[in-house]
Amino acid sequence: MTHPDAPAPVRTPPWSGAPADSPRRARLARVLLAAFAAAAAADLIALLADWHPGHVLAKPLLMPLLVAHVLTRRAPRLLTAALLFGWGGDLALLFDADLAFLLGMGSFAAGHVCYLVLFGRGRTSPLTGAGYAVALVGTVALLWSDLPADLRVPVAGYSLLLTAMAYRSGALGRVAGAGGALFLISDTLIATGVAEWPQLPRPDFWIMLTYLAAQYLLARGALDAHQAYRREVVPDTSG
């Protein structure tokens, strides 16, 4: 039993995490973020140098390091799941085969579903939504005839989910919104490569640069929104 004058406990949703980070945990978070940045730099340098072994070594480290960073910051479970599904997609795309491409796309799609649930029902701009819709229809229409026949429907379905995620990411603010937009750009670059369109020099570099920036910004935006919510939770005095 509790004393009748005792304050009611603060009620938080299941994903809200523990109290504020300790100084030790905060230091560990910074170390892990620095390790992620170092691995990202190593991967991008390897791609610029066309050193494939370096890419194969660095790429599998990226999302686990980012996951470790967000976990030290009391990340929502859905954010952790989205990044881990991204890791699954990263590993699959290391292999140059249609089956690996489909498996990677499926893993990324699962990550987008996690992001969509994480974003909740916050407001987003209808004008931005219209812009994303035009981009989706235009991109799929232009790519359609140049894609392999067995990939057209999967790519179109994935593009719809990806575009929805990019649009809804704005519900968590500008940082997450920028991450969603960069994810769309990154995967569009992959799709143009599959369609055998003319590419930028070192296309894999630009794909990874926009992808890594996207995942980091989505994670940062989600963490910022999550921690702001924790600070704003008020005691429930109704009982």
WOFEN-V192767 format. One record per pair of residues at least 6 apart in sequence whose C-alpha atoms are under 8 Angstrom apart, sorted by the first residue. I is the first residue (numbers start at 1). J is the second residue. Records with the same first field share a line. If there is no record, write none. Layout:
I=J + J
This chain:
7=235 + 237
8=235 + 236 + 237 + 239
9=235 + 236
10=233 + 234 + 235 + 236
11=233 + 234 + 235 + 236
12=230 + 233
15=76 + 77
16=76 + 226 + 230
17=74 + 75 + 76
18=74
21=72 + 73 + 74
25=72 + 73
26=72 + 73
28=69 + 72
29=68 + 69 + 70 + 72 + 73
30=69
32=65 + 66 + 68 + 69
33=65 + 66 + 69
35=65
36=61 + 62 + 63 + 65 + 66
39=58 + 59 + 61 + 62
40=58 + 59 + 62 + 212
42=54 + 55 + 58
43=54 + 55 + 58 + 59
44=55 + 205 + 208 + 209
46=52 + 54 + 55
47=54 + 55 + 202 + 204 + 205
48=202 + 205
56=94
59=90 + 91
60=87 + 90 + 91
62=87
63=83 + 84 + 86 + 87
64=84 + 87
66=83 + 216
67=80 + 83 + 84
70=80 + 219 + 223
71=80
73=223
75=223 + 226
76=223 + 226
78=114 + 115 + 117 + 118
79=114 + 115 + 118 + 219 + 222
81=111 + 114
82=110 + 111 + 112 + 113 + 114 + 115
83=111 + 215
84=111
85=107 + 108 + 110 + 111
86=107 + 108 + 111
88=104 + 107 + 108
89=103 + 104 + 105 + 106 + 107 + 108
90=104
91=104
92=100 + 101 + 103 + 104
93=100 + 101 + 104
95=101
102=154
105=158
109=158 + 161 + 162
112=161 + 162 + 165
113=161 + 165
115=165 + 169
116=164 + 165 + 168 + 169
119=168 + 169 + 171 + 172
120=171
121=171
122=171 + 172
123=171
124=167 + 168 + 170 + 171
128=167
129=167
132=163 + 167
133=163
136=159 + 160 + 163
140=156 + 159
143=191 + 192 + 195
144=152
146=195 + 196
147=194 + 195
148=194 + 195
155=191
162=184
163=184
165=180
166=177 + 179 + 180 + 181 + 183 + 184
167=177 + 180 + 181
168=177
169=176 + 177 + 179 + 180 + 218
170=176 + 177 + 178 + 180
171=177
172=221 + 222 + 225
173=221 + 225
174=221
175=217 + 218 + 220 + 221
176=217 + 218 + 219 + 220 + 221 + 222
177=218
178=214 + 217 + 218
179=213 + 214 + 215 + 216 + 217 + 218
180=214 + 218
181=214
182=210 + 211 + 213 + 214
183=210 + 211 + 214 + 215
185=210
186=206 + 207 + 208 + 210 + 211
187=207 + 211
189=203 + 207
190=207
192=198 + 199
193=199
